[in-house]
Amino acid sequence: MATTIGLRYIDSDGHILEPPEALPQYAPAAYRDRVWHVEIDADHKEWIVYNGNRLPATGLAGTAGFSDDDVDRVRRGELSYTETRPSGWTAALRLQDMDMDGIELSGLL
């Protein structure tokens, strides 16, 4: 009798994100002005700031559980880092998103 084996989906390129405000809170005082964080300017635009660098804050790595349309919105810069799913930095929520996406295991980077 033949046995049917179902497919298992494994995320081998998963990413976790840093919470937008957490790293400066936990970094040693000597490094707080250099550590990665999100800043929001007067025009409500988000920036990733670290070690003197300032880049637009995108959250493509935080789109687990997003529809294809919402992933495209992130790619176009229509959704900012803090508007991506908190499951990017919250383990319990990440597990829920993995279930939603049908992912059994993840090798998070």
Secondary structure, DSSP 8 states (H G I E B T S, - for coil): ---------EESS------TTHHHHHS-GGGTTTS-EEEE-TT--EEEEETTEEEE---GGG-TT--HHHHHHHHTTSS-GGGS-GGGT-HHHHHHHHHHHT--EE---
